Structures are given as structure tokens and as C-alpha cells.
Amino acid sequence: NTELSTLPHSSSCLSPQKETSKIMPPVLIIDVILGLLGNLVALWIFCFKLKAWNPNSLFLFNLVIADFLALVSLPLRIDALLRSHWVFGDGMCRINLFLMFSNRSASIALMTVVAIYRYFKVVHPHHRFNRMTKRQAVFVSLFVWLLVITPRVPMLAYNHIKGSGNTTQCFFFTSYKEASRAIIILVAMHRILTVLEFIFPMAMLLFCSIRISSFLKERRMGKPDKVRKAMRVCIAIVAVFMVCFLPTTVTTIGVWIIRSYRPWDCTSFYRFTQLSIVSLGLNFLNSALDPIIYIFSSSMFRKALVGALNKLSLSENIHFCTLWSTDSVTQMTQET
């Protein structure tokens, strides 16, 4: 197959769009269904059931928003994969890519903020960081959004459409030999951000988890149940982070190395690019798994969720009893 063979340096390596169009739709559909279900419930709890807010709740609410915006960008991507071409035009292509990648970055950043907040609460309970007001938490959240969105804004400035008609593609993984220097720089910046967004937050998450664990064990503070709850929060965040973002980081580094040191090897480039595209499905699985973090890391959210579920269960029981009683009375009336 000439498309997969090692081609001359001057040739373009083709994007593995057709093969990934078979793999990705089922993965992304599962991500959307699970993610929207969990995050819509979370939004309902935050907006209508949570009576008291604190900085941790505000950070988690922003995490819900980031996950929700990332998920609503996926149906267009699923449609394009199923059709094998993009039908929504250049403008929607730019917005779609911007939402996908900027909200991925926001989700990572906000997960890290939640872990750091938990670290200060447990290890440094008297630090002024723990006296953060809700207003200050809002400013921190806005700063995080500004920090993650700014590097992604250039995505909105360039055309990512390739081909025309039934061959039109909206895909950020462009051909191997890109003619536009601006796009080359943009793709390089995207790959650098993808790697840095994993390395630094992962280092912070591991540091916070290890310090919390050692602090609690050394001082034997609190009841064993509380110690276990604190550790469960750390383990949940680290596990979700590793499962969802490590594969993309590894494959991005692989593409980067091949492009830099083996520019003639289209076969390796093709395979790593395909793996990188498929690993994006795990990125969005993060949006489906984040509700686990909400439950573990916020007692107020957990209580509001349990209270809402109890009320829902009670109302269903009352409704069932009412229907049963009505049917019984009707039956007795007919018999008499």
C-alpha cells in the first residue's frame, strides 16, 4: 500500500481519517451519553439543589461547565466521522476545534485547582489560602479560563478545512508537509501545550496526593474514615487524569519525535497520528468520569445529591401508592 509505505521526504503523508472514522464514533457516542447524563445531573444539583456555596463548589461548578462545553462540541465531530466528511463550513470547524481543545485544557486546569485546594485544606489548614472567599474563588476561576483559552484563540484565526465537496475535512491533524508556516507553528504550539498540560498538572497531582497521604499517616489525624475519604479524593483525581490524558500525551510526543527526526517515515507517522486521534476519545471520557470527582471531593454536593435522590424516590413512592389506592377503590366500587 503506497499510502502506508515509506515515502520520499518531499511527499505528503496522508491523514488516517478513514480508518479512525470507523473506530471513533462508537467511542465518542458513549462519551457523549455518559458525560451529558452525569454533567446535566451535576448542573441540576449545582443550580437548583446546592444551598450553600464555598470555593471548592465554585471550582467544581466551573469544571462542570468545561466538561459540558467539551461534550456539546462532539456531536458535530461524530457526524463528520460517520459521513466521512465535514458539512458545517469553515466557521463551525474553527469553533468546534476551539471548544474541543480549550475545554480539555480548562478541565485539566480545574482538576488541578481542586487538588491543590484539597491539599491546603488538609496539610496547611491555617494557611491564608484556606480563608479564600467566594469572590476570590470566582477571580481564580476566571484567571484559569483566561490562562487556558488564550493559547487556543489562534485556532479561530485560521482555516482548518481541507478538500471540497464529499472530501471536505475539518481536522487539526493536517498533512505531513504543511504549506502554511502559520499552521505549522500553530500545530507545534498545540503539541507543546498538550505535553505541558499533562506534565505540570500530573506533577502537582502526585505531589498533593503524596503529601496528603504522608501527612495524615504521620500525624494519625482524624478518624480513619476521614483519612480514607481524603485519600479517595486524591486517588480518584489521579486515576481519572492518568486514564484520560496519558495516552494522548504519549502519542503526541511520538508524532513530534517522528516529524522532527524521521521526516521520511510516513508509516510511523501514520500509525502514531491514528493512535493520537483515537486517544482523544479517552480525553472526552474524562468529562464522563468527572462527576465521580464531584461526589468524592464535595460533601455539600454529595449531600445535595443524596437529598435530591431521596426526595425523588419518596415522590415516586407516593405517586405509586396513590395510583394503587385509586385502582383499589375503583375495583371495589365496580364489585359493589
C-alpha positions in Angstrom: 0.0 0.0 0.0 1.7 3.2 -1.2 -0.2 5.3 1.4 1.5 3.4 4.3 4.9 2.9 2.8 8.0 4.9 3.5 7.8 7.9 1.1 10.4 10.4 0.0 11.0 13.4 2.2 9.2 15.7 -0.3 5.9 13.7 -0.2 2.9 14.3 2.0 1.8 11.7 4.5 -1.9 11.3 4.4 -4.2 11.7 7.4 -5.7 8.4 8.7 -9.2 9.9 8.7 -11.0 7.0 7.0 -9.7 4.3 9.5 -10.4 6.5 12.5 -13.9 7.2 11.2 -14.8 3.6 11.9 -13.3 3.5 15.4 -14.2 6.9 16.9 -18.0 7.3 16.5 -18.9 4.5 19.0 -16.3 5.8 21.5 -17.4 9.4 21.2 -21.1 8.4 21.4 -20.5 6.6 24.7 -18.5 9.6 25.9 -21.4 12.0 25.0 -24.2 9.8 26.5 -22.4 9.1 29.8 -20.9 12.6 30.0 -24.1 14.6 29.3 -26.1 12.4 31.7 -23.6 12.9 34.6 -22.9 16.6 33.9 -26.6 17.5 33.4 -27.3 15.9 36.8 -24.4 17.8 38.3 -25.6 21.1 36.7 -29.1 20.5 38.2 -27.6 19.9 41.6 -25.4 23.0 41.5 -28.0 25.3 40.1 -31.1 24.1 42.0 -30.2 21.9 44.9 -27.0 23.3 46.4 -28.0 25.8 49.1 -24.5 26.9 50.3 -21.5 27.6 48.1 -17.8 27.6 49.0 -14.6 28.0 46.9 -14.4 24.3 46.3 -18.0 24.2 45.0 -17.3 27.1 42.6 -14.2 25.3 41.2 -16.3 22.2 40.7 -19.0 24.2 39.0 -16.5 25.6 36.6 -15.3 22.1 35.9 -18.9 21.0 35.1 -19.1 24.0 32.6 -15.8 23.0 30.9 -16.9 19.4 30.6 -20.4 20.3 29.3 -18.9 22.7 26.6 -16.5 20.0 25.5 -19.3 17.4 25.2 -21.6 19.6 23.2 -18.9 20.0 20.6 -18.7 16.3 20.0 -22.0 15.6 18.0 -20.7 17.6 15.0 -17.4 15.6 15.2 -19.4 12.4 15.3 -21.5 13.4 12.3 -18.3 14.3 10.3 -16.8 10.9 11.2 -20.0 9.0 10.2 -20.3 10.9 6.9 -16.5 10.8 6.3 -16.6 14.5 5.5 -17.4 17.8 7.1 -20.6 19.6 6.1 -20.8 22.5 8.6 -18.5 25.0 7.0 -15.3 26.8 7.9 -16.7 28.9 10.8 -18.2 25.9 12.7 -15.0 24.0 12.1 -13.0 26.7 13.8 -15.5 26.9 16.7 -15.7 23.1 17.1 -11.9 22.7 17.3 -11.6 25.6 19.7 -14.3 24.2 22.0 -12.8 20.7 22.0 -9.2 21.7 22.9 -9.8 24.8 25.1 -12.3 23.0 27.3 -10.0 20.0 27.5 -7.4 22.4 28.8 -9.8 24.0 31.2 -10.9 20.6 32.6 -7.2 19.7 33.3 -6.5 23.1 35.0 -9.6 23.0 37.1 -9.0 19.4 38.3 -5.5 20.6 39.4 -7.0 23.6 41.2 -9.4 21.2 43.1 -6.5 19.0 44.1 -4.4 22.0 45.3 -7.4 23.3 47.3 -7.8 20.0 48.9 -4.0 19.9 49.7 -4.1 23.2 51.5 -7.2 22.2 53.4 -5.6 19.0 54.8 -1.9 19.8 55.0 -1.9 23.5 55.8 -5.3 24.2 57.5 -4.1 27.6 58.9 -2.7 28.9 55.6 -4.4 32.1 54.3 -5.3 30.2 51.1 -8.0 28.5 53.2 -9.5 31.8 54.0 -10.4 32.3 50.3 -13.7 34.0 49.9 -16.3 33.1 47.2 -15.4 36.3 45.4 -11.8 35.4 45.3 -12.6 31.9 44.1 -14.5 33.5 41.2 -11.5 35.5 40.2 -9.3 32.4 40.4 -11.7 30.6 38.1 -11.7 33.5 35.7 -7.9 33.5 35.7 -7.8 29.8 34.9 -10.2 30.2 32.0 -8.2 33.2 30.6 -5.0 31.2 31.0 -6.2 28.1 29.1 -8.3 29.9 26.4 -5.6 32.5 25.3 -3.2 30.0 23.7 -6.1 28.4 21.8 -7.5 31.6 20.4 -5.3 31.4 17.2 -7.3 28.3 16.3 -10.2 30.7 15.5 -8.0 32.7 13.1 -7.0 30.0 10.6 -8.9 27.8 8.1 -8.7 24.2 9.1 -10.8 22.9 6.1 -9.1 20.6 3.7 -10.6 19.4 0.4 -14.1 20.2 -1.0 -17.4 18.5 -1.6 -17.5 14.9 -0.3 -13.8 15.1 0.6 -14.1 18.1 2.9 -12.4 17.6 6.2 -12.2 19.7 9.4 -9.3 18.1 11.2 -6.5 19.6 13.3 -4.1 16.8 12.3 -3.0 18.2 9.0 -1.0 16.6 6.2 2.7 15.9 7.0 4.1 18.6 4.8 2.0 21.7 5.6 2.5 24.6 3.2 1.4 27.4 5.6 4.1 28.4 8.1 1.4 29.8 10.4 -0.3 26.4 10.6 3.0 24.7 11.2 3.6 27.0 14.2 0.0 26.5 15.4 0.3 22.7 15.3 3.7 22.8 17.1 2.2 25.1 19.8 -0.7 22.7 20.2 1.6 19.7 20.7 3.8 21.6 23.2 0.6 22.6 25.2 -0.7 19.1 25.1 2.5 17.8 26.7 2.9 20.6 29.2 -0.8 20.4 30.2 -0.1 16.8 31.2 3.4 17.0 32.8 2.9 20.0 35.1 -0.7 19.1 36.4 0.4 15.5 36.8 3.4 16.6 38.9 1.1 18.8 41.0 -1.5 16.0 41.5 1.1 13.4 42.5 2.8 15.9 44.9 -0.6 16.8 46.5 -1.6 13.2 46.8 1.7 12.0 48.3 1.9 14.9 50.8 -1.7 14.4 51.9 -1.2 10.7 52.4 2.1 11.1 54.4 0.7 14.0 56.4 -2.3 12.0 57.5 -0.4 8.9 58.3 2.4 10.6 60.2 0.0 12.6 62.5 -2.7 10.0 62.6 -5.1 12.9 62.4 -8.9 12.5 62.4 -10.9 9.3 62.3 -9.8 6.5 59.9 -12.9 7.1 57.8 -11.9 10.8 57.2 -8.4 9.8 56.3 -9.8 7.2 53.8 -12.1 9.8 52.3 -9.3 12.3 51.8 -7.2 9.6 50.1 -10.1 8.6 47.9 -10.4 12.1 46.5 -6.7 12.1 45.6 -6.8 8.6 44.1 -9.9 9.4 42.1 -8.4 12.6 40.6 -5.1 11.0 39.7 -6.7 7.9 38.3 -9.1 9.9 36.0 -6.2 12.1 35.0 -3.9 9.2 34.1 -6.5 7.2 32.2 -7.8 10.1 30.2 -4.8 12.1 29.3 -1.6 9.9 29.4 -2.3 8.2 26.1 -2.8 11.5 24.2 0.5 12.8 25.7 2.5 9.7 24.8 1.1 9.6 21.2 1.6 13.4 20.7 5.3 13.0 21.8 5.6 10.1 19.3 4.2 12.2 16.4 6.5 15.1 17.4 9.6 12.9 17.5 8.9 11.2 14.1 8.2 14.6 12.5 11.4 16.0 13.9 13.9 13.1 13.5 12.3 10.7 10.9 10.6 13.1 8.4 10.7 10.4 5.7 8.9 7.7 7.7 5.2 8.1 6.7 4.3 4.6 8.1 5.3 5.5 11.7 3.8 9.0 11.4 0.5 7.5 10.1 0.3 5.0 13.0 1.1 7.5 15.8 -1.3 10.0 14.3 -4.0 7.4 14.2 -3.3 6.5 17.8 -3.3 10.1 18.8 -6.7 10.7 17.2 -8.2 7.6 18.9 -6.7 8.7 22.2 -8.8 11.8 22.0 -11.8 9.6 22.8 -10.2 9.0 26.2 -9.8 12.8 26.7 -13.6 13.2 26.5 -14.2 10.1 28.7 -12.8 12.5 31.3 -16.0 14.5 31.1 -18.0 11.4 31.9 -15.8 10.4 34.8 -15.5 13.9 36.4 -18.9 13.5 38.2 -17.1 10.9 40.4 -14.7 13.7 41.5 -17.7 15.9 42.3 -19.1 13.2 44.6 -15.8 12.4 46.3 -14.5 16.0 46.7 -17.5 18.0 47.9 -19.5 16.9 50.9 -22.1 19.6 50.1 -22.6 18.3 46.6 -22.8 14.8 47.9 -25.5 15.7 50.5 -27.5 17.7 47.9 -27.4 14.8 45.5 -28.5 12.3 48.2 -31.2 14.7 49.3 -32.5 15.1 45.8 -32.5 11.4 45.2 -34.3 10.7 48.4 -37.0 13.3 47.5 -37.3 11.8 44.1 -37.6 8.3 45.5 -40.2 9.5 48.1 -42.3 11.3 45.4 -42.3 8.2 43.2 -43.4 6.0 46.2 -46.2 8.5 47.0 -47.3 8.5 43.3 -47.2 4.7 43.2 -49.2 4.5 46.5 -51.8 7.0 45.1 -52.2 5.1 41.9 -52.5 1.8 43.8 -55.1 3.3 46.2 -57.1 4.8 43.3 -57.1 1.5 41.5 -58.2 -0.4 44.6 -61.1 2.0 45.3 -62.2 1.8 41.7 -62.1 -2.0 41.7 -64.1 -2.1 45.0 -66.7 0.3 43.6 -67.1 -1.9 40.5 -67.5 -5.0 42.6 -70.3 -3.5 44.7 
